[in-house]
Amino acid sequence: MTIADLQNKILKLKESTDSCILAHSYMSRAVCEVADFVGDSYALAVKAKSAPNSNVIMCGVRFMAEAVKMLSPQKRVYLANPTAGCPMAEQMDKELIEQVKERFPGYAVVAYINTTAELKSVADVCVTSSSAVKICRAIPQKDILFIPDINLGTYVKNQVPEKNFKLLSGGCPTHARVGEGDVLKAKREHPQALLLVHPECVPDVVKHADYIGSTSGIMQYAERSDAREFIIGTENSIVEHLQFSCPDKKFYPLSKDLVCHNMKAVTLADVYNCLKGEGGEEMTMDEKLRLAAVRPVEKMMEYGG
């Protein structure tokens, strides 16, 4: 069987099972091609909410499937590969943050959307990488406990100097894998290329960037730019996707090690087996937890996130 054969089987099953397939941008090209929507995690959860289908398959990691279930509790939501987790989303828990809140009373807890539902339940407001600066400026509290990503938190802190930030030592191990040495090497090899990076990268990488933004922001910038060459400082799937969408431009990975192994765990066969009812995991969520976790997401929307 070829990739195209399996994709055709998936497209037929998708229709017969009334299923919507969501694919995060870090998925393989083969998975993205059978998806109804491709994009960043929060955008996918919003798309699922408006989709007419009764079943939703998330091709991404666990916290993303949780977010879909939070916003669409009436739908059956499946995680295509149950082993696909997120080290950053899972490295802090509710008990830890409650203890930190006791040490810093009065601080607003701002949680990156890349967190578990449990962690969201103790937050005051959520943010995406593209809305974090805007929302941290907009909230009334001057003191902010930003969780879990110290790199995104540092970027926001530098953009919002009028607020007082408390950061914890969490973050994305994939983006943290690259450093300033990788940037200098890539710039030597590709002197005409612009450097586009995700704010989850360490500050010594971010300071060299020509553009800093979310995954979708990076892709849109590259697609619209008059420049012809780009070094991509986020998960290497984006290099491949941009090569397809802009074949007349050149894209280079900041590092060959910018690979999320959890995202890569999701395969086209996982999607197929999930649609057949022979794989995947249906997401369930206690209603009390769901309501507590969706509250800071609704706050984010209220502040324009």
C-alpha positions in Angstrom: 0.0 0.0 0.0 1.3 3.5 -0.8 0.9 6.7 1.2 -1.8 7.8 -1.3 -3.7 4.5 -1.0 -3.8 4.9 2.8 -4.8 8.6 2.5 -7.7 7.7 0.2 -8.9 5.1 2.7 -8.8 7.7 5.5 -10.7 10.2 3.4 -13.5 7.7 2.8 -13.6 6.6 6.5 -13.6 10.3 7.6 -16.8 10.8 5.6 -18.6 7.6 6.7 -17.8 8.1 10.4 -18.7 11.9 10.4 -15.2 12.7 11.6 -13.2 15.9 11.5 -9.4 15.5 11.5 -7.3 18.2 13.1 -3.5 18.3 12.5 -1.0 20.4 14.3 1.5 22.1 12.0 4.2 19.9 13.4 2.6 16.8 11.9 4.1 15.1 8.9 3.0 16.2 5.4 1.2 12.9 4.9 -1.0 13.5 7.9 -1.6 17.2 7.2 -2.9 16.3 3.7 -5.8 14.3 5.1 -6.7 16.9 7.8 -9.7 19.2 7.6 -7.8 21.9 9.5 -4.0 22.4 10.1 -2.6 25.0 12.5 -1.6 25.9 16.0 -3.1 24.1 19.0 -5.7 26.7 20.2 -6.8 27.6 16.6 -7.5 23.9 16.0 -9.7 23.7 19.2 -11.7 26.7 17.9 -12.1 25.2 14.5 -13.3 21.9 16.0 -16.0 23.8 17.9 -17.5 25.2 14.7 -17.1 22.0 12.7 -20.4 20.2 12.0 -18.9 16.7 12.7 -19.8 14.7 15.8 -16.4 13.1 16.0 -13.0 14.9 16.2 -9.6 13.3 15.8 -6.6 15.3 17.1 -3.3 14.6 15.4 -1.1 16.3 17.9 -0.4 15.8 21.6 -2.6 15.2 24.6 -3.1 18.7 25.9 -4.4 19.7 22.4 -7.0 16.9 22.5 -8.0 18.1 26.0 -8.4 21.6 24.7 -10.8 20.4 22.0 -12.8 18.5 24.5 -12.9 21.6 26.8 -14.4 23.7 24.0 -16.6 21.0 22.5 -17.8 18.8 25.4 -20.7 17.4 23.3 -18.4 15.9 20.7 -16.5 12.7 20.9 -12.8 13.7 20.8 -10.0 11.2 20.1 -6.2 11.5 20.4 -4.8 9.7 17.4 -1.8 8.3 19.3 -2.2 8.0 23.1 1.5 8.1 23.7 1.9 11.6 22.3 2.4 13.8 25.3 4.1 17.2 25.8 7.0 17.4 28.3 6.4 21.2 28.8 2.7 20.8 29.4 3.2 18.0 31.9 6.3 19.3 33.8 4.2 21.2 36.4 1.1 20.2 38.3 -1.7 21.9 40.1 -0.3 21.3 43.6 3.0 22.9 42.7 1.4 26.0 41.3 -1.0 26.3 44.3 2.1 26.3 46.5 3.8 29.0 44.4 0.6 31.1 44.5 0.7 30.9 48.3 4.3 32.4 48.2 3.2 35.1 45.8 -0.3 36.2 46.9 -2.0 38.6 44.5 -0.1 37.5 41.4 -2.2 36.8 38.4 -1.5 33.3 37.1 -1.0 33.5 33.3 -0.8 30.0 31.8 0.5 29.3 28.3 -2.2 27.4 26.3 0.4 24.6 26.1 -0.6 23.2 29.5 -2.8 20.4 30.8 -6.4 21.0 31.7 -5.5 20.5 35.4 -2.9 23.3 35.2 -5.3 25.6 33.4 -7.8 25.1 36.2 -5.6 27.1 38.6 -4.8 29.9 36.1 -6.5 33.3 35.9 -6.0 33.7 32.1 -4.5 31.6 29.3 -2.3 33.0 26.5 -1.1 31.8 23.1 2.4 32.6 21.9 0.9 35.2 19.6 -1.4 36.8 22.2 0.8 36.6 25.3 2.2 40.2 25.0 -1.2 41.7 24.3 -3.0 39.9 27.1 -0.2 40.5 29.8 -0.5 44.2 28.9 -4.3 44.1 29.1 -4.9 42.3 32.4 -5.4 44.7 35.4 -2.8 43.0 37.7 0.7 44.4 37.8 2.2 41.2 39.2 2.2 38.1 36.9 3.2 34.5 37.6 3.8 33.2 34.1 3.7 29.4 33.6 5.2 27.1 32.5 7.7 28.3 29.8 10.5 30.5 31.1 11.6 31.3 27.5 8.2 32.6 26.3 7.9 34.3 29.7 11.2 36.0 29.3 10.2 37.2 25.9 6.9 38.6 27.2 8.6 40.2 30.2 11.0 42.1 27.9 8.1 43.3 25.9 6.0 44.4 28.9 8.5 46.1 31.3 5.7 47.9 33.1 4.6 44.6 34.7 6.4 42.5 37.4 6.9 38.9 36.3 7.7 35.8 38.3 9.0 33.0 36.0 9.5 29.3 36.8 12.1 27.0 35.2 9.8 25.2 32.7 10.0 25.1 29.0 9.9 23.2 25.7 12.8 20.8 25.5 12.7 20.8 21.7 13.1 24.6 21.4 15.6 24.6 24.3 17.8 22.2 22.3 19.2 24.9 20.1 21.5 27.7 21.3 23.4 30.8 20.0 26.1 28.5 18.5 23.5 27.0 16.2 22.4 30.5 15.1 25.9 31.7 14.3 26.6 28.5 12.3 23.4 28.8 10.3 24.0 32.5 9.6 27.5 31.7 8.4 26.2 29.0 6.0 23.2 31.1 4.8 24.3 34.8 5.1 21.3 36.0 3.0 18.6 34.2 5.0 16.3 35.8 7.5 16.1 34.1 10.9 12.5 33.3 12.0 12.1 31.9 15.5 9.5 30.8 18.0 9.6 32.6 21.4 9.9 29.3 23.1 13.6 29.4 22.0 16.2 30.5 24.5 16.9 34.3 24.7 20.3 33.9 23.1 18.6 32.6 20.0 15.7 35.0 20.1 17.9 38.1 20.2 19.3 37.3 16.7 15.9 36.9 15.1 14.5 38.9 12.2 11.0 37.8 13.2 9.7 36.2 16.5 6.3 34.6 16.5 4.0 31.6 16.7 4.3 28.7 14.3 1.5 30.1 12.1 3.1 33.6 12.4 6.4 32.2 11.2 4.7 30.5 8.2 2.7 33.6 7.3 5.8 35.8 7.5 7.8 33.6 5.2 5.0 33.2 2.7 4.4 37.0 2.5 8.0 38.2 2.7 9.9 39.4 -0.4 13.0 37.7 1.0 14.0 34.5 -0.7 15.8 32.6 2.0 14.9 31.8 5.6 16.4 29.9 8.6 13.5 28.4 10.6 13.8 28.3 14.3 11.0 26.0 15.2 10.1 22.3 14.7 11.6 21.1 11.5 8.2 20.1 10.0 7.7 23.7 9.3 10.7 23.8 7.0 9.1 21.0 4.9 5.6 22.6 4.8 7.1 25.9 3.7 9.0 24.2 0.9 5.7 23.0 -0.4 3.8 26.3 0.0 6.7 28.4 -1.4 8.7 26.3 -3.8 10.4 29.4 -5.2 12.0 30.2 -1.8 14.7 28.4 0.2 14.2 27.2 3.8 16.9 25.9 6.2 16.4 24.3 9.7 18.1 26.2 12.5 19.3 22.8 13.7 18.7 19.2 12.5 17.9 18.5 16.2 14.8 20.7 16.3 12.5 17.7 16.2 9.6 17.0 18.6 9.5 13.2 19.1 6.0 13.3 20.6 4.6 15.0 17.5 6.5 12.6 15.3 4.9 9.7 17.2 1.6 10.3 15.3 1.5 8.5 12.0 -0.9 8.1 9.1 -1.6 4.6 10.3 -2.6 6.0 13.7 -5.2 8.1 12.0 -6.5 5.2 9.9 -6.7 2.9 13.0 -8.5 5.5 15.0 -11.1 6.0 12.3 -11.6 2.2 12.2 -12.1 2.2 16.0 -9.0 0.1 16.4 -6.7 2.7 17.8 -6.5 6.1 19.4 -8.0 7.2 22.8 -11.3 8.9 23.4 -10.8 11.9 25.7 -13.1 12.1 28.7 -13.1 15.0 31.2 -14.8 15.5 34.5 -17.3 18.4 34.1 -16.0 20.3 37.2 -12.5 20.2 35.8 -13.6 21.2 32.3 -15.4 24.2 33.6 -12.5 25.3 35.8 -10.1 24.8 32.9 -12.2 26.6 30.3 -12.6 29.7 32.5 -9.1 31.1 31.8 -9.5 30.3 28.1 -12.7 32.3 28.1 -10.8 35.1 29.9 -8.2 35.0 27.1 -10.9 35.5 24.5 -12.3 38.4 26.6 -9.0 40.1 26.4 -8.7 39.6 22.7 -6.5 36.5 22.6 
